[in-house]
Amino acid sequence: MTRPPVLPPLLTRKELDDLLGGAARAWLDEALAEAAHAVAHPDPAPTGGYAVPPWELRYAAAGRHCGPEHGDSVRALLLTEARAALPTLTRLYDQGTAAERRAVLRTLPALRLGDSALPLVEDALRTNDTSLVAAAVGPYAAAHLAPHAWRHAVLKCLFTGVPLDAVDELPRRARGDAELARMLHDFAAERTAAGRTVPADLHHALALAAPTAPPAPTSPTQES
C-alpha cells in the first residue's frame, strides 16, 4: 500500500481559490495585497523599535481565517509574495508556533537565500517535533546541508519515526555514501541489541548507501 505523504503538498493560489469559501478568499486577497505592497513600498528603518508589517500579522492568523489544513500553503504564498528575507524569516520562525515554523521551513526553497537559512533547518532538526523534522529535510536541506549534517538528519528521521519518504533526494544523496551506510548499520545494531525494532526504511537507505554492505541486523518485527 502506498503511504500518504508525510506533509501534504503546498497548494497554489488557484488551488486554494477552488477550496476556500468567499470570506477566506477575500481575506487571502487582502493579505497578499499587503505583502505585495510591502515589497513595492518598503518602510524606512523604524526609529522606535520594529514596526510589524500588516502581512506578518496575517501570517500568524492564516490558519484561523483559511483553515488549519491550508495554513502552510497560505503562509508560503505570503512569504513568497513578500519576498521575505532572512531576518524576517528568522523572526517569524523564532516567534512562531510550530505550524508557523513549519511553513517557514517549507517555503525556503522558493526564496533566494543560498545557504544562509541553514540555521533554521538545523534548529528544527534539534527538535522532536516530527512535522518540523519532516519539513526540515525537504528540498532546501537536500540542496544545502553539508554531508555530515545531512547524514545526521537521516538518522534523526529514523530516530523520531519520520518516514524517509520525507527526505528530499534521498536516492541521490545516499547513493554510495559509505559513511552513511556505517552509521545506519550501527544504528540498526544498537536497536537490535536493545530489543527494539529496526525501521524498514533503514534497510532501503542502507541499500542505497552501500549495496554491498553486510545486511543490517533485523528484529523479529519491523516497523512499516
C-alpha positions as YAML, in Angstrom:
chain: A
units: angstrom
residues:
- id: 1
  name: MET
  ca: [0.00, 0.00, 0.00]
- id: 2
  name: THR
  ca: [1.32, 3.44, -0.89]
- id: 3
  name: ARG
  ca: [1.81, 5.60, 2.17]
- id: 4
  name: PRO
  ca: [0.37, 9.12, 2.21]
- id: 5
  name: PRO
  ca: [2.93, 11.92, 2.02]
- id: 6
  name: VAL
  ca: [4.49, 12.93, 5.30]
- id: 7
  name: LEU
  ca: [3.37, 16.51, 4.70]
- id: 8
  name: PRO
  ca: [0.62, 17.37, 2.23]
- id: 9
  name: PRO
  ca: [1.83, 19.29, -0.84]
- id: 10
  name: LEU
  ca: [1.71, 23.06, -0.76]
- id: 11
  name: LEU
  ca: [-1.24, 24.36, -2.77]
- id: 12
  name: THR
  ca: [-1.09, 27.04, -5.44]
- id: 13
  name: ARG
  ca: [-3.20, 30.17, -5.28]
- id: 14
  name: LYS
  ca: [-5.61, 28.73, -7.84]
- id: 15
  name: GLU
  ca: [-5.98, 25.51, -5.90]
- id: 16
  name: LEU
  ca: [-6.70, 27.47, -2.74]
- id: 17
  name: ASP
  ca: [-9.26, 29.62, -4.50]
- id: 18
  name: ASP
  ca: [-11.09, 26.45, -5.53]
- id: 19
  name: LEU
  ca: [-11.17, 25.20, -1.93]
- id: 20
  name: LEU
  ca: [-11.72, 28.30, 0.17]
- id: 21
  name: GLY
  ca: [-15.04, 29.94, 0.87]
- id: 22
  name: GLY
  ca: [-15.78, 33.51, -0.15]
- id: 23
  name: ALA
  ca: [-14.75, 35.12, 3.13]
- id: 24
  name: ALA
  ca: [-11.47, 33.20, 3.23]
- id: 25
  name: ARG
  ca: [-10.68, 34.09, -0.39]
- id: 26
  name: ALA
  ca: [-11.32, 37.76, 0.33]
- id: 27
  name: TRP
  ca: [-9.06, 37.57, 3.39]
- id: 28
  name: LEU
  ca: [-6.31, 35.94, 1.32]
- id: 29
  name: ASP
  ca: [-6.66, 38.58, -1.42]
- id: 30
  name: GLU
  ca: [-6.13, 41.32, 1.16]
- id: 31
  name: ALA
  ca: [-3.24, 39.52, 2.82]
- id: 32
  name: LEU
  ca: [-1.38, 39.00, -0.45]
- id: 33
  name: ALA
  ca: [-2.03, 42.61, -1.47]
- id: 34
  name: GLU
  ca: [-0.46, 43.75, 1.80]
- id: 35
  name: ALA
  ca: [2.56, 41.53, 1.18]
- id: 36
  name: ALA
  ca: [2.97, 42.91, -2.34]
- id: 37
  name: HIS
  ca: [2.62, 46.46, -1.03]
- id: 38
  name: ALA
  ca: [5.41, 45.84, 1.49]
- id: 39
  name: VAL
  ca: [7.72, 44.89, -1.38]
- id: 40
  name: ALA
  ca: [6.78, 47.87, -3.54]
- id: 41
  name: HIS
  ca: [6.83, 50.38, -0.67]
- id: 42
  name: PRO
  ca: [9.31, 49.27, 1.97]
- id: 43
  name: ASP
  ca: [9.06, 51.26, 5.17]
- id: 44
  name: PRO
  ca: [12.18, 53.11, 6.32]
- id: 45
  name: ALA
  ca: [14.02, 51.68, 9.27]
- id: 46
  name: PRO
  ca: [11.90, 52.43, 12.34]
- id: 47
  name: THR
  ca: [13.38, 54.70, 14.99]
- id: 48
  name: GLY
  ca: [11.39, 53.47, 17.96]
- id: 49
  name: GLY
  ca: [11.54, 49.71, 17.50]
- id: 50
  name: TYR
  ca: [10.34, 47.25, 14.90]
- id: 51
  name: ALA
  ca: [7.04, 48.09, 13.22]
- id: 52
  name: VAL
  ca: [5.28, 44.84, 12.25]
- id: 53
  name: PRO
  ca: [4.04, 44.98, 8.64]
- id: 54
  name: PRO
  ca: [0.34, 44.08, 8.29]
- id: 55
  name: TRP
  ca: [1.10, 40.98, 6.23]
- id: 56
  name: GLU
  ca: [3.12, 39.49, 9.12]
- id: 57
  name: LEU
  ca: [0.05, 39.74, 11.33]
- id: 58
  name: ARG
  ca: [-1.83, 37.92, 8.61]
- id: 59
  name: TYR
  ca: [0.86, 35.23, 8.62]
- id: 60
  name: ALA
  ca: [0.06, 34.37, 12.21]
- id: 61
  name: ALA
  ca: [-3.70, 34.37, 11.55]
- id: 62
  name: ALA
  ca: [-3.65, 32.26, 8.38]
- id: 63
  name: GLY
  ca: [-4.94, 29.07, 9.96]
- id: 64
  name: ARG
  ca: [-7.76, 30.85, 11.74]
- id: 65
  name: HIS
  ca: [-9.07, 32.51, 8.58]
- id: 66
  name: CYS
  ca: [-8.33, 29.88, 5.92]
- id: 67
  name: GLY
  ca: [-8.40, 26.70, 7.98]
- id: 68
  name: PRO
  ca: [-5.50, 24.92, 9.67]
- id: 69
  name: GLU
  ca: [-5.34, 22.40, 6.84]
- id: 70
  name: HIS
  ca: [-4.44, 25.24, 4.45]
- id: 71
  name: GLY
  ca: [-2.19, 27.16, 6.84]
- id: 72
  name: ASP
  ca: [1.11, 26.02, 5.35]
- id: 73
  name: SER
  ca: [0.03, 26.89, 1.81]
- id: 74
  name: VAL
  ca: [-1.33, 30.31, 2.72]
- id: 75
  name: ARG
  ca: [1.75, 31.20, 4.74]
- id: 76
  name: ALA
  ca: [4.04, 30.03, 1.94]
- id: 77
  name: LEU
  ca: [2.20, 32.29, -0.50]
- id: 78
  name: LEU
  ca: [2.57, 35.23, 1.87]
- id: 79
  name: LEU
  ca: [6.30, 34.65, 2.32]
- id: 80
  name: THR
  ca: [6.95, 34.38, -1.40]
- id: 81
  name: GLU
  ca: [4.75, 37.39, -2.23]
- id: 82
  name: ALA
  ca: [6.57, 39.45, 0.40]
- id: 83
  name: ARG
  ca: [9.95, 38.16, -0.82]
- id: 84
  name: ALA
  ca: [10.78, 37.54, 2.80]
- id: 85
  name: ALA
  ca: [14.46, 37.99, 3.61]
- id: 86
  name: LEU
  ca: [16.39, 36.03, 6.20]
- id: 87
  name: PRO
  ca: [15.83, 38.48, 9.11]
- id: 88
  name: THR
  ca: [12.07, 38.28, 8.57]
- id: 89
  name: LEU
  ca: [12.11, 34.50, 8.24]
- id: 90
  name: THR
  ca: [14.21, 34.16, 11.36]
- id: 91
  name: ARG
  ca: [11.88, 36.40, 13.34]
- id: 92
  name: LEU
  ca: [8.78, 34.54, 12.18]
- id: 93
  name: TYR
  ca: [10.43, 31.23, 12.95]
- id: 94
  name: ASP
  ca: [11.74, 32.22, 16.38]
- id: 95
  name: GLN
  ca: [8.47, 33.82, 17.49]
- id: 96
  name: GLY
  ca: [6.09, 31.44, 15.75]
- id: 97
  name: THR
  ca: [4.05, 28.42, 16.69]
- id: 98
  name: ALA
  ca: [5.06, 25.00, 15.39]
- id: 99
  name: ALA
  ca: [2.76, 25.50, 12.39]
- id: 100
  name: GLU
  ca: [4.27, 28.92, 11.63]
- id: 101
  name: ARG
  ca: [7.79, 27.50, 11.90]
- id: 102
  name: ARG
  ca: [6.90, 24.60, 9.64]
- id: 103
  name: ALA
  ca: [5.65, 26.97, 6.94]
- id: 104
  name: VAL
  ca: [8.91, 28.95, 7.08]
- id: 105
  name: LEU
  ca: [10.90, 25.75, 6.56]
- id: 106
  name: ARG
  ca: [8.71, 24.60, 3.68]
- id: 107
  name: THR
  ca: [9.00, 27.94, 1.89]
- id: 108
  name: LEU
  ca: [12.81, 28.16, 1.97]
- id: 109
  name: PRO
  ca: [13.28, 26.52, -1.47]
- id: 110
  name: ALA
  ca: [11.15, 29.24, -3.10]
- id: 111
  name: LEU
  ca: [13.29, 32.10, -1.76]
- id: 112
  name: ARG
  ca: [16.73, 33.16, -2.95]
- id: 113
  name: LEU
  ca: [18.67, 32.56, 0.23]
- id: 114
  name: GLY
  ca: [21.66, 30.44, -0.71]
- id: 115
  name: ASP
  ca: [22.73, 28.52, 2.39]
- id: 116
  name: SER
  ca: [22.03, 31.43, 4.76]
- id: 117
  name: ALA
  ca: [18.89, 29.82, 6.20]
- id: 118
  name: LEU
  ca: [20.65, 26.63, 7.29]
- id: 119
  name: PRO
  ca: [20.49, 27.69, 10.99]
- id: 120
  name: LEU
  ca: [16.69, 27.41, 10.79]
- id: 121
  name: VAL
  ca: [16.93, 23.90, 9.36]
- id: 122
  name: GLU
  ca: [19.50, 22.90, 11.97]
- id: 123
  name: ASP
  ca: [17.28, 24.23, 14.76]
- id: 124
  name: ALA
  ca: [14.31, 22.21, 13.50]
- id: 125
  name: LEU
  ca: [16.44, 19.08, 13.37]
- id: 126
  name: ARG
  ca: [17.26, 19.51, 17.06]
- id: 127
  name: THR
  ca: [13.57, 19.23, 17.97]
- id: 128
  name: ASN
  ca: [11.49, 16.10, 18.37]
- id: 129
  name: ASP
  ca: [8.51, 17.64, 16.56]
- id: 130
  name: THR
  ca: [8.04, 15.23, 13.66]
- id: 131
  name: SER
  ca: [6.32, 17.80, 11.46]
- id: 132
  name: LEU
  ca: [9.26, 20.18, 11.86]
- id: 133
  name: VAL
  ca: [11.78, 17.41, 11.21]
- id: 134
  name: ALA
  ca: [9.87, 16.37, 8.08]
- id: 135
  name: ALA
  ca: [9.78, 19.98, 6.86]
- id: 136
  name: ALA
  ca: [13.48, 20.43, 7.62]
- id: 137
  name: VAL
  ca: [14.59, 17.56, 5.36]
- id: 138
  name: GLY
  ca: [12.86, 18.92, 2.27]
- id: 139
  name: PRO
  ca: [14.40, 20.36, -0.92]
- id: 140
  name: TYR
  ca: [16.31, 23.14, 0.86]
- id: 141
  name: ALA
  ca: [18.19, 20.64, 3.02]
- id: 142
  name: ALA
  ca: [18.83, 18.41, 0.01]
- id: 143
  name: ALA
  ca: [20.45, 21.33, -1.78]
- id: 144
  name: HIS
  ca: [22.38, 22.94, 1.07]
- id: 145
  name: LEU
  ca: [23.03, 20.67, 4.07]
- id: 146
  name: ALA
  ca: [26.65, 19.53, 4.29]
- id: 147
  name: PRO
  ca: [27.19, 15.75, 4.10]
- id: 148
  name: HIS
  ca: [27.82, 15.26, 7.83]
- id: 149
  name: ALA
  ca: [24.73, 17.26, 8.86]
- id: 150
  name: TRP
  ca: [22.61, 15.58, 6.17]
- id: 151
  name: ARG
  ca: [23.57, 12.09, 7.39]
- id: 152
  name: HIS
  ca: [22.55, 13.03, 10.91]
- id: 153
  name: ALA
  ca: [19.27, 14.41, 9.54]
- id: 154
  name: VAL
  ca: [18.54, 10.98, 8.03]
- id: 155
  name: LEU
  ca: [19.24, 9.34, 11.39]
- id: 156
  name: LYS
  ca: [17.04, 11.93, 13.10]
- id: 157
  name: CYS
  ca: [14.16, 10.86, 10.89]
- id: 158
  name: LEU
  ca: [14.70, 7.21, 11.80]
- id: 159
  name: PHE
  ca: [15.00, 8.06, 15.49]
- id: 160
  name: THR
  ca: [11.82, 10.15, 15.60]
- id: 161
  name: GLY
  ca: [9.77, 7.90, 13.32]
- id: 162
  name: VAL
  ca: [9.62, 10.28, 10.35]
- id: 163
  name: PRO
  ca: [9.42, 8.12, 7.20]
- id: 164
  name: LEU
  ca: [12.43, 8.54, 4.94]
- id: 165
  name: ASP
  ca: [9.99, 9.42, 2.15]
- id: 166
  name: ALA
  ca: [10.21, 12.91, 3.66]
- id: 167
  name: VAL
  ca: [13.93, 13.19, 2.88]
- id: 168
  name: ASP
  ca: [14.13, 15.00, -0.42]
- id: 169
  name: GLU
  ca: [16.55, 13.49, -2.95]
- id: 170
  name: LEU
  ca: [17.42, 10.61, -0.64]
- id: 171
  name: PRO
  ca: [18.48, 8.30, -3.51]
- id: 172
  name: ARG
  ca: [20.84, 10.90, -4.98]
- id: 173
  name: ARG
  ca: [22.49, 11.93, -1.75]
- id: 174
  name: ALA
  ca: [22.63, 8.49, -0.15]
- id: 175
  name: ARG
  ca: [23.95, 6.57, -3.15]
- id: 176
  name: GLY
  ca: [27.41, 5.21, -2.47]
- id: 177
  name: ASP
  ca: [27.77, 7.07, 0.85]
- id: 178
  name: ALA
  ca: [29.88, 4.61, 2.84]
- id: 179
  name: GLU
  ca: [29.83, 6.77, 5.97]
- id: 180
  name: LEU
  ca: [26.04, 6.89, 5.93]
- id: 181
  name: ALA
  ca: [25.99, 3.12, 5.48]
- id: 182
  name: ARG
  ca: [28.22, 2.70, 8.53]
- id: 183
  name: MET
  ca: [26.01, 4.99, 10.62]
- id: 184
  name: LEU
  ca: [22.85, 3.16, 9.54]
- id: 185
  name: HIS
  ca: [24.38, -0.21, 10.29]
- id: 186
  name: ASP
  ca: [25.49, 0.95, 13.75]
- id: 187
  name: PHE
  ca: [22.04, 2.39, 14.46]
- id: 188
  name: ALA
  ca: [20.38, -0.89, 13.47]
- id: 189
  name: ALA
  ca: [22.82, -2.87, 15.64]
- id: 190
  name: GLU
  ca: [22.07, -0.65, 18.64]
- id: 191
  name: ARG
  ca: [18.31, -1.06, 18.16]
- id: 192
  name: THR
  ca: [18.62, -4.81, 17.88]
- id: 193
  name: ALA
  ca: [20.86, -5.08, 20.94]
- id: 194
  name: ALA
  ca: [18.29, -3.10, 22.90]
- id: 195
  name: GLY
  ca: [15.48, -5.42, 21.76]
- id: 196
  name: ARG
  ca: [13.84, -2.70, 19.70]
- id: 197
  name: THR
  ca: [12.53, -2.94, 16.16]
- id: 198
  name: VAL
  ca: [14.55, -1.74, 13.19]
- id: 199
  name: PRO
  ca: [12.62, 0.63, 10.91]
- id: 200
  name: ALA
  ca: [12.04, -0.88, 7.49]
- id: 201
  name: ASP
  ca: [13.07, 2.45, 5.98]
- id: 202
  name: LEU
  ca: [16.58, 1.88, 7.29]
- id: 203
  name: HIS
  ca: [17.16, -1.11, 5.05]
- id: 204
  name: HIS
  ca: [16.08, 0.88, 2.00]
- id: 205
  name: ALA
  ca: [18.52, 3.68, 2.86]
- id: 206
  name: LEU
  ca: [21.28, 1.20, 3.58]
- id: 207
  name: ALA
  ca: [20.79, -0.46, 0.21]
- id: 208
  name: LEU
  ca: [21.15, 2.93, -1.47]
- id: 209
  name: ALA
  ca: [24.21, 3.90, 0.50]
- id: 210
  name: ALA
  ca: [26.20, 0.70, 0.15]
- id: 211
  name: PRO
  ca: [24.58, -2.10, -1.85]
- id: 212
  name: THR
  ca: [27.45, -4.45, -0.98]
- id: 213
  name: ALA
  ca: [27.40, -3.71, 2.76]
- id: 214
  name: PRO
  ca: [26.53, -6.57, 5.16]
- id: 215
  name: PRO
  ca: [22.81, -6.69, 5.91]
- id: 216
  name: ALA
  ca: [21.70, -4.61, 8.84]
- id: 217
  name: PRO
  ca: [20.63, -6.55, 11.94]
- id: 218
  name: THR
  ca: [16.95, -7.26, 11.93]
- id: 219
  name: SER
  ca: [14.46, -7.71, 14.70]
- id: 220
  name: PRO
  ca: [11.51, -10.13, 14.66]
- id: 221
  name: THR
  ca: [9.02, -7.38, 13.79]
- id: 222
  name: GLN
  ca: [9.95, -4.35, 11.72]
- id: 223
  name: GLU
  ca: [8.14, -1.06, 11.75]
- id: 224
  name: SER
  ca: [6.44, -0.23, 8.48]
...
